[in-house]
Amino acid sequence: MTSSAHVLAAPESVPVAESDVRPGSRLLKPFEVVASALLVAIVLLLLAGVTSRYVFSLSVVWIDEVASLCFLWLAMLGSAIALDRNEHLRLTLFLYMMPARTRRLVQTFGLLVAATFLASLIPPAFDYALEEWSITTPALEIPNTARAAAIPFGMLSMLGIVAAYALKTSARRDLIVSALVIAAIAALLWYASPSLVRFGNGKIVLFLVVFVAACLVAGVPIAFCFGIGTLSYLAFATRVPIFVMIGRMDEGMSGIILLSVPIFVFLGCILDATGMGKAIIDFLASLIGHVRAGMSYVLLGSLFVVSGISGSKVSDMATVAPALFPEMKRRGHSPREMIALLATGAAMADTVPPSIVLIVLGSVAGVSIAGLFTSGIVVAMVLLAVLAILARWKARGEDMTKVRRAPVSLMGRTLLVAAPALVLPFLIRSTVAGGVATATEVSTIAVLYALVIGMVLYGGIGWRTFYRMLVETAALTGSILMILGTALAMAWAITQAGVAQSIAGFMTGLPGGWLSFMGVTIVVFLILGSVLEGLPAIVLMAPLMFPIAKTLGINDIHYAMVIVTAMNIGLMAPPIGVGFYLACKIGNVPPDEAIGAIWPYLVALIVGLVIIAVVPWISTGFL
């Protein structure tokens, strides 16, 4: 991983194929320049909108229109860049269990599956963009095609990247065999299509469970797994035109609240580049580092505070680990225990604002972002408490012979250095939770604040570094939004098939009422968080589960906290949870060595999760 800022909970440079060849890297330089310019334009536009609204009491409508146009182009260009840089999230556990020869064939098959998905959607994507010509924007009165054209352009670009990659990295025999297998499956489905259309909901299992699972095992990026499953279902088992899928993807990638996602990702890059996170860590270490289990408390506290700036658990771990691990080793902490605490601490901190997961959840489930931010802090404190108790118990044999309390003068100096950085998380939380500004508005203000403070007080950022941060943010944004688009299309297909009603009937009929439903929810999201990672699991399941929770009288905020916490625990749970492997990579500890140490910490988190689930007041008491 070239930089922690690349990643949101684990698109950690796992390659689409086994080599690290980037056949389109030179050709994509213009894409990177344009994507960087679009990101800067979005930030400046939103800053202008905030300034006009709060300083001059003017609402400039066309700003949102232009920002939305730039955002979809940023998403599609960023997705192409992420594909070229091997940064689309995928599951590799099963792939690397295979013999080398089989793995190469399966990887080639995965590449051609992605190519088939893109090639099949390009014609309806062009039709969709052309149909948008008749729709004009309210303020600027320009055809909506200017925005929608980003979808076919991005898909065509990604198809070119995948094709070039396959030709350069795959053996001809593997390409022929994979193509024949895909053609045979398509022919069989086409022949069986009349029967599949008349078949009941069992066809959902074939297309949206079996097909998706097979693609996951083959290492196909998760966005394309959801996409090919939904595409196959619509094409061979329904009479719904594929054209509709493009509209659902557009809807999933274009939510105005999602504009804050790339800006908070960019904020995480600034945090890394300026050293603002390290300043916070140094202050906490001087304050409580001298007590028994003090460095464990500092690690957990640092994750709690730093997560209130970056919005990304990966950025949090990469900021905290290098600053604290050397001293923790000196005090007798084993590397495996440090990794376990780092991973579960990051899971704890992902409900702390401005968590990108909370922003996406609020967008897809229609839940108040301000409410999620307020509740997330309290929920994180509960999880922080259970982890701190376990850390204290495990530190009973810690070597404290050479540990001394930091002088008051050192505390004062570190506080002085950290104070400007410490203001930022409180600024973000208080303004959004208090309803003063939206998450999108706050994200732009936070970026401006961090850039100014970072340049003036923390050493600044060079132009080369600044440009690299923009490209990394664009790539990560594209990979996130591609998942959101295909997952929303898949969730729509499931809902249209009537599965949601069947699930609702089953869930509401469970003995034990809402507590049984909560228990099922925890198990489902522990598994989905481990297999799919957070964002796709949320986008896929939230439209199905939230209406059921509301029917049972469960508060939306309370339910959101339960599913996000369960999902984060699953993300860190071996042997599949990718967050666990990411923590091992950051801490440079083999997974086989750390896997035994993480279970007590995961059990502690599950205890905290059960408390959060059965005591609604924790989530709703401060709303």
C-alpha positions in Angstrom: 0.0 0.0 0.0 1.6 3.2 -1.1 -0.4 5.4 1.3 -2.9 4.9 4.0 -5.1 7.5 2.4 -5.8 5.2 -0.5 -8.0 3.0 1.5 -11.3 3.0 3.1 -11.5 -0.2 5.2 -9.5 -2.2 2.8 -9.2 -1.6 -0.9 -5.6 -2.1 0.1 -4.0 -2.5 -3.3 -5.0 -6.1 -3.8 -4.4 -6.6 -7.5 -7.0 -7.5 -10.0 -4.6 -10.0 -11.3 -1.4 -11.4 -9.8 1.1 -8.9 -11.3 1.2 -5.2 -10.5 1.3 -4.3 -14.2 -0.5 -1.0 -15.0 -1.0 -1.1 -18.7 -3.1 2.1 -18.8 -1.1 4.1 -16.3 0.4 6.5 -18.9 -2.8 6.9 -20.8 -4.7 7.6 -17.6 -2.5 10.6 -16.7 -5.0 13.0 -18.3 -7.8 11.2 -16.3 -5.8 11.9 -13.1 -5.3 15.5 -13.9 -9.0 16.0 -14.8 -10.2 14.1 -11.7 -7.9 16.2 -9.5 -9.3 19.4 -11.1 -12.8 18.2 -10.5 -12.1 17.5 -6.8 -10.7 21.0 -6.4 -13.7 22.5 -8.2 -16.1 20.6 -6.0 -14.4 21.9 -2.8 -14.3 25.5 -4.1 -17.9 25.4 -5.3 -19.1 24.1 -1.9 -17.0 26.6 -0.1 -18.5 29.3 -2.2 -22.0 28.0 -1.5 -21.3 27.9 2.3 -19.9 31.4 2.2 -22.8 32.9 0.2 -25.3 31.2 2.5 -23.9 32.0 5.9 -22.0 35.3 5.2 -24.2 37.0 2.6 -27.5 35.1 3.2 -27.7 34.2 -0.4 -28.6 30.7 -1.8 -26.8 30.1 -5.1 -28.8 27.3 -6.7 -26.5 26.6 -9.6 -23.6 25.7 -7.3 -25.3 22.4 -6.4 -26.0 21.7 -10.0 -22.4 22.2 -11.1 -21.1 20.3 -8.0 -23.4 17.4 -8.9 -22.2 17.3 -12.5 -18.6 17.4 -11.4 -19.2 14.7 -8.8 -20.5 12.0 -11.2 -17.6 12.7 -13.5 -15.2 12.4 -10.6 -16.8 9.1 -9.5 -16.5 7.5 -13.0 -13.0 8.8 -13.7 -11.9 7.9 -10.2 -13.3 4.4 -10.7 -11.2 4.0 -13.8 -8.2 5.3 -12.0 -8.8 2.9 -9.1 -9.1 0.0 -11.6 -5.8 0.9 -13.2 -4.2 1.3 -9.7 -5.6 -2.1 -8.5 -7.6 -0.4 -5.7 -11.1 -1.7 -6.1 -12.1 -3.8 -3.1 -12.3 -7.5 -3.6 -12.0 -10.8 -1.6 -8.8 -12.7 -2.1 -8.9 -15.2 0.7 -10.1 -18.1 -1.4 -8.2 -17.1 -4.5 -4.9 -17.5 -2.8 -5.8 -20.9 -1.4 -5.8 -22.2 -5.0 -2.8 -23.8 -6.7 -0.9 -21.3 -8.8 -2.0 -22.7 -12.2 -5.7 -22.7 -11.1 -5.4 -19.3 -9.6 -4.1 -17.8 -12.8 -7.1 -19.3 -14.7 -9.6 -18.1 -12.2 -8.1 -14.6 -12.2 -8.4 -14.4 -16.0 -12.0 -15.6 -15.6 -12.6 -12.8 -13.1 -11.1 -10.2 -15.5 -13.4 -11.4 -18.3 -16.5 -11.3 -16.0 -15.7 -7.7 -15.3 -15.2 -7.0 -19.0 -18.5 -8.7 -19.8 -20.4 -6.6 -17.2 -18.9 -3.4 -18.6 -19.4 -4.3 -22.3 -23.1 -5.3 -21.6 -23.9 -2.0 -19.9 -22.2 0.4 -22.3 -25.0 0.5 -24.9 -27.8 1.1 -22.4 -25.5 3.6 -20.6 -25.2 5.6 -23.9 -29.0 5.4 -24.4 -29.5 6.6 -20.8 -27.2 9.6 -21.4 -29.0 10.5 -24.7 -32.4 10.2 -23.1 -31.3 12.7 -20.4 -30.9 15.3 -23.2 -34.6 16.2 -22.9 -34.1 17.0 -19.1 -32.6 20.4 -18.3 -31.2 21.6 -15.0 -33.5 24.1 -13.2 -30.9 26.9 -12.8 -28.4 26.6 -15.6 -30.9 25.1 -18.1 -28.3 22.8 -19.6 -29.2 19.2 -20.8 -28.7 16.6 -18.1 -26.7 14.6 -20.6 -23.7 16.7 -19.6 -23.7 14.9 -16.3 -25.1 11.5 -17.3 -22.5 11.1 -20.1 -20.0 10.4 -17.4 -21.5 6.9 -17.0 -20.8 5.5 -20.5 -17.5 7.3 -20.7 -16.3 5.8 -17.4 -17.5 2.3 -18.4 -15.8 2.5 -21.7 -12.6 3.6 -20.1 -12.8 0.8 -17.5 -13.5 -1.8 -20.3 -10.3 -0.6 -22.1 -8.3 -0.9 -18.9 -9.6 -4.4 -18.1 -9.0 -5.6 -21.7 -5.4 -4.2 -21.7 -4.7 -5.8 -18.4 -6.1 -9.2 -19.5 -4.1 -9.2 -22.7 -0.9 -8.3 -20.9 -1.2 -10.6 -17.8 -3.1 -13.6 -18.9 -2.1 -16.6 -21.0 -3.9 -17.1 -24.3 -5.2 -20.5 -23.2 -6.7 -19.0 -20.0 -8.3 -16.3 -22.0 -9.9 -18.8 -24.5 -11.1 -21.1 -21.7 -12.5 -18.3 -19.7 -14.3 -16.8 -22.7 -15.8 -20.1 -23.6 -17.0 -20.7 -20.1 -18.7 -17.3 -20.0 -20.2 -17.8 -23.4 -21.5 -21.2 -22.4 -23.1 -19.9 -19.2 -24.7 -17.0 -21.2 -26.1 -19.4 -23.9 -27.5 -21.7 -21.2 -29.2 -18.8 -19.4 -30.6 -17.4 -22.7 -32.0 -20.8 -23.6 -33.6 -21.2 -20.1 -34.7 -17.6 -20.0 -38.5 -18.2 -20.7 -38.6 -20.7 -17.8 -36.6 -18.4 -15.5 -39.0 -15.5 -16.1 -41.9 -17.7 -14.9 -40.0 -19.1 -12.0 -40.6 -17.9 -8.5 -38.2 -16.1 -6.1 -35.8 -19.0 -6.2 -34.2 -17.4 -9.2 -33.0 -14.6 -6.9 -30.9 -17.2 -5.1 -29.3 -18.3 -8.4 -28.4 -14.8 -9.7 -28.0 -12.6 -6.6 -26.5 -15.2 -4.2 -24.8 -18.0 -6.2 -23.5 -15.8 -9.1 -22.4 -13.1 -6.7 -20.7 -15.6 -4.3 -18.9 -17.4 -7.2 -17.6 -14.0 -8.5 -16.4 -13.1 -5.0 -14.5 -16.4 -4.7 -13.0 -15.7 -8.1 -11.6 -12.4 -6.8 -13.8 -10.2 -9.0 -14.0 -6.7 -7.4 -17.1 -6.4 -5.2 -18.7 -3.7 -7.3 -18.6 -5.9 -10.4 -19.8 -8.9 -8.4 -23.0 -7.0 -7.5 -23.2 -5.7 -11.0 -22.9 -8.9 -12.9 -25.4 -10.6 -10.6 -28.0 -7.9 -11.1 -27.4 -7.7 -14.8 -27.8 -11.4 -15.3 -31.0 -11.4 -13.2 -32.6 -8.6 -15.2 -31.4 -9.9 -18.6 -32.4 -13.6 -18.2 -35.0 -13.8 -15.4 -37.2 -10.7 -15.8 -38.7 -8.6 -18.5 -37.2 -5.4 -17.0 -34.9 -3.7 -19.5 -31.3 -3.4 -18.5 -31.6 0.3 -19.2 -33.3 0.6 -15.7 -30.2 -0.6 -14.0 -28.2 2.4 -15.3 -30.8 4.7 -13.7 -30.5 2.9 -10.3 -26.7 3.1 -10.5 -26.9 6.8 -11.3 -29.1 7.2 -8.3 -26.7 5.4 -6.0 -23.7 7.4 -7.1 -25.3 10.9 -7.3 -26.8 11.5 -3.8 -26.0 15.1 -2.8 -25.1 14.1 0.7 -22.4 11.8 -0.8 -20.5 14.9 -1.9 -19.0 14.9 1.6 -17.3 11.5 1.0 -14.4 12.6 -1.2 -13.9 15.7 0.9 -13.6 13.8 4.1 -11.3 11.3 2.3 -9.2 14.3 1.2 -9.2 15.5 4.8 -7.7 12.2 5.9 -4.9 12.7 3.4 -4.2 16.2 4.8 -4.1 14.7 8.3 -1.5 12.2 7.2 0.6 14.7 5.2 0.8 17.4 7.8 1.4 15.4 11.0 -1.7 16.8 12.7 -2.6 13.3 13.9 0.8 12.7 15.4 0.5 15.9 17.4 -2.7 14.6 19.0 -1.1 11.3 19.8 2.0 13.0 21.4 -0.3 15.0 23.7 -2.3 12.0 24.8 0.9 10.1 25.5 2.3 12.8 27.7 -1.1 13.0 29.6 -1.8 9.3 30.4 1.1 7.3 29.0 2.7 6.8 32.4 -0.1 4.7 34.0 -0.4 0.9 33.7 -2.0 0.1 30.3 -1.4 3.8 29.5 -0.1 3.2 26.0 -3.1 1.0 25.3 -5.3 3.8 26.5 -3.4 6.3 24.3 -3.8 4.0 21.3 -7.6 3.7 21.9 -8.0 7.4 22.7 -5.9 8.4 19.6 -8.1 6.3 17.4 -11.2 7.9 19.0 -10.0 11.5 18.5 -8.2 11.1 15.1 -11.2 9.3 13.6 -13.1 12.5 14.2 -10.9 14.2 11.6 -10.2 11.6 8.8 -13.5 9.7 8.5 -11.5 6.6 7.5 -10.4 3.8 9.8 -7.5 2.9 7.5 -6.1 6.4 7.8 -6.6 6.3 11.5 -4.7 3.0 12.0 -1.8 4.2 9.7 -1.5 7.4 11.7 -1.6 5.9 15.2 0.4 2.6 14.8 3.8 4.0 13.8 3.7 6.6 16.6 2.9 4.2 19.4 4.1 0.7 18.6 7.8 1.3 19.4 7.1 2.5 23.0 4.5 -0.3 23.5 7.1 -2.9 22.5 9.5 -1.4 25.0 7.0 -1.8 27.7 6.5 -5.5 26.9 3.5 -5.5 24.7 3.7 -8.3 22.2 3.2 -7.4 18.5 0.2 -9.7 18.2 -1.6 -8.0 21.1 -0.8 -4.5 19.6 -2.3 -5.6 16.3 -5.4 -7.0 18.1 -5.9 -3.7 19.9 -5.3 -1.6 16.8 -7.8 -3.5 14.7 -10.6 -3.6 17.3 -9.9 0.0 18.3 -10.4 1.0 14.7 -13.7 -0.9 14.6 -14.7 1.0 17.8 -13.9 4.3 16.3 -15.8 3.9 13.1 -19.0 5.3 14.6 -17.2 8.5 15.6 -18.0 11.4 13.3 -17.3 12.1 10.4 -17.4 8.4 9.7 -17.9 7.9 6.0 -20.0 4.7 6.8 -22.4 6.8 8.8 -22.7 9.4 6.0 -23.4 6.7 3.4 -25.9 5.0 5.7 -27.7 8.2 6.3 -27.9 8.7 2.6 -29.3 5.3 1.6 -31.6 4.7 4.6 -32.9 8.3 4.9 -31.6 8.7 8.5 -30.6 12.0 10.0 -26.8 12.5 9.6 -26.8 14.8 12.6 -28.6 12.2 14.7 -26.1 9.5 13.6 -23.2 11.7 14.5 -24.5 12.5 18.0 -25.3 8.9 18.7 -22.1 7.6 17.2 -20.0 9.3 19.8 -21.9 7.8 22.7 -21.8 4.3 21.1 -18.0 4.6 20.5 -17.5 5.5 24.2 -19.3 2.3 25.3 -17.0 0.2 23.0 -14.0 2.2 24.1 -14.8 1.4 27.7 -15.1 -2.4 27.2 -11.8 -2.4 25.2 -10.1 -0.3 27.9 -11.2 -2.7 30.6 -9.8 -5.6 28.7 -6.6 -3.8 28.0 -6.1 -2.9 31.7 -6.6 -6.6 32.6 -4.1 -7.7 30.0 -1.5 -5.1 31.2 -1.3 -6.5 34.7 2.2 -7.8 33.9 3.4 -4.7 32.0 7.0 -3.5 32.8 6.7 -0.1 34.4 10.1 0.1 36.0 11.4 2.8 33.6 8.2 4.7 33.0 7.9 8.2 34.4 5.2 10.7 34.4 5.8 13.4 31.8 6.7 16.8 33.2 4.0 19.4 33.2 6.1 21.5 30.9 6.1 18.7 28.3 2.3 18.3 28.7 2.0 22.0 28.1 4.2 22.0 25.0 2.4 19.0 23.4 -1.0 20.6 24.2 0.1 23.8 22.5 1.2 21.9 19.4 -1.9 19.7 19.3 -4.5 22.4 20.2 -5.1 23.5 16.6 -5.5 19.9 15.5 -7.8 19.1 18.5 -10.2 21.8 17.5 -11.0 20.1 14.2 -12.9 17.0 15.5 -14.9 19.1 17.9 -15.7 21.6 15.0 -17.0 18.7 12.8 -19.0 17.0 15.5 -20.6 20.1 17.1 -21.6 21.8 13.9 -23.2 18.8 12.3 -24.8 17.4 15.5 -26.0 20.8 16.4 -27.7 21.3 13.1 -25.6 24.4 12.3 -24.4 23.0 9.0 -24.7 19.8 6.9 -22.0 17.2 6.7 -21.1 18.4 3.2 -20.7 22.0 4.3 -18.7 21.1 7.4 -16.4 18.9 5.3 -15.4 21.8 3.1 -14.9 24.1 6.1 -12.7 21.4 7.7 -10.6 21.0 4.6 -10.0 24.7 4.4 -9.1 24.8 8.1 -6.8 21.8 7.9 -5.0 23.2 4.9 -4.4 26.6 6.4 -3.4 25.2 9.9 -1.3 22.5 8.3 0.6 24.9 6.1 1.1 27.5 8.8 1.8 25.4 11.9 2.6 21.8 10.8 5.1 22.2 8.0 2.9 22.6 4.9 2.3 20.3 1.9 4.3 20.4 -1.2 2.6 20.7 -4.6 3.7 17.2 -5.6 2.3 15.7 -2.4 -0.9 17.8 -2.8 -1.5 16.5 -6.3 -0.8 12.9 -5.2 -3.4 13.3 -2.5 -6.0 14.6 -5.0 -5.4 11.5 -7.2 -5.6 9.1 -4.3 -8.8 10.7 -3.1 -10.3 10.5 -6.6 -9.4 6.8 -6.9 -10.9 5.9 -3.5 -14.0 8.0 -4.2 -14.5 6.2 -7.5 -14.1 2.7 -5.9 -16.6 3.6 -3.1 -19.2 5.1 -5.4 -19.0 2.2 -7.9 -19.9 -0.2 -5.1 -22.7 2.1 -4.0 -24.1 2.3 -7.5 -24.1 -1.5 -8.2 -25.2 -2.4 -4.7 -28.2 0.0 -4.9 -29.2 -1.6 -8.2 -29.0 -5.0 -6.7 -31.0 -3.9 -3.6 -33.6 -2.5 -6.0 -33.8 -5.8 -7.9 -34.3 -7.7 -4.7 -37.0 -5.3 -3.5 -38.8 -5.4 -6.9 -38.9 -9.2 -6.7 -40.9 -9.1 -3.5 -38.1 -10.6 -1.4 -38.2 -7.7 1.0 -41.9 -8.5 1.9 -41.0 -12.1 2.4 -38.1 -11.2 4.7 -40.3 -8.7 6.6 -42.9 -11.4 7.1 -40.4 -13.9 8.5 -38.6 -11.3 10.7 -41.8 -9.9 12.2 -43.0 -13.4 13.0 -39.9 -14.3 15.0 -40.7 -15.2 18.7 -39.2 -12.7 21.1 -40.3 -9.6 19.1 -37.7 -6.8 18.5 -35.0 -8.5 20.6 -35.0 -11.6 18.3 -34.8 -9.3 15.3 -31.9 -7.5 16.8 -30.2 -10.9 17.4 -30.7 -11.9 13.8 -29.5 -8.5 12.6 -26.3 -8.8 14.6 -25.5 -12.2 13.1 -26.3 -11.1 9.6 -24.1 -8.0 9.7 -21.3 -9.8 11.5 -21.2 -12.2 8.5 -21.8 -9.5 5.8 -19.2 -7.2 7.4 -16.6 -10.0 7.2 -17.4 -11.0 3.7 -18.5 -7.8 1.9 -16.9 -5.0 4.0 -19.0 -2.1 5.3 -20.2 0.0 2.5 -21.6 -2.7 0.2 -23.2 -4.5 3.1 -25.0 -1.4 4.2 -26.1 -0.3 0.8 -27.4 -3.8 0.0 -29.2 -4.5 3.2 -30.3 -1.2 4.6 -33.3 -0.7 2.2 -34.5 -4.2 3.3 -33.9 -4.1 7.0 -34.8 -0.6 8.1 -38.5 -0.8 7.2 -38.7 -4.1 9.2 -37.1 -2.4 12.2 -39.5 0.5 11.9 -42.4 -1.9 11.9 -41.2 -3.5 15.1 -40.9 -0.1 16.7 -37.1 0.2 16.7 -35.7 3.7 16.5 -33.8 4.3 13.2 -30.8 5.7 15.0 -30.6 2.9 17.5 -30.9 0.3 14.7 -28.2 2.1 12.6 -25.8 2.0 15.5 -26.3 -1.8 15.9 -25.8 -2.6 12.3 -22.7 -0.4 11.9 -21.1 -1.8 15.0 -21.8 -5.4 14.0 -20.5 -4.8 10.6 -17.3 -3.2 11.9 -16.7 -6.2 14.2 -17.2 -8.6 11.3 -14.7 -6.5 9.2 -12.0 -7.2 11.8 -12.9 -10.9 12.3 -10.5 -13.4 10.8 -10.2 -15.5 8.7 -12.1 -13.4 6.1 -12.4 -9.9 7.6 -10.2 -7.7 5.4 -9.8 -5.0 8.2 -7.8 -7.5 10.3 -5.4 -8.2 7.5 -5.0 -4.5 6.9 -4.1 -3.9 10.5 -1.5 -6.7 10.2 -0.1 -5.0 7.2 0.2 -1.6 8.8 1.8 -3.1 12.0 4.0 -5.5 9.9 2.9 -8.6 11.8 2.0 -11.9 10.1 -1.7 -12.6 10.3 -1.0 -16.2 11.5 0.8 -14.7 14.5 -2.0 -12.1 15.4 -5.0 -14.2 14.7 -5.0 -15.9 18.1 -4.7 -12.6 20.0 -7.7 -10.8 18.5 -10.5 -13.0 19.7 -10.7 -11.7 23.3 -10.9 -8.2 22.0 -13.6 -9.2 19.5 -15.5 -10.8 22.3 -15.2 -7.6 24.3 -16.7 -5.6 21.3 -19.5 -8.1 21.0 -20.3 -7.6 24.7 -20.4 -3.9 24.0 -22.6 -4.5 21.0 -25.1 -6.5 23.0 -25.3 -3.8 25.6 -25.9 -1.2 22.8 -28.6 -3.4 21.2 -30.6 -4.1 24.4 -30.3 -0.6 25.8 -31.8 1.8 23.2 -31.1 4.8 25.5 -27.4 4.6 24.7 -28.2 5.4 21.1 -31.1 7.8 21.5 -30.7 9.4 24.9 -28.7 12.4 23.7 -30.7 13.1 20.5 
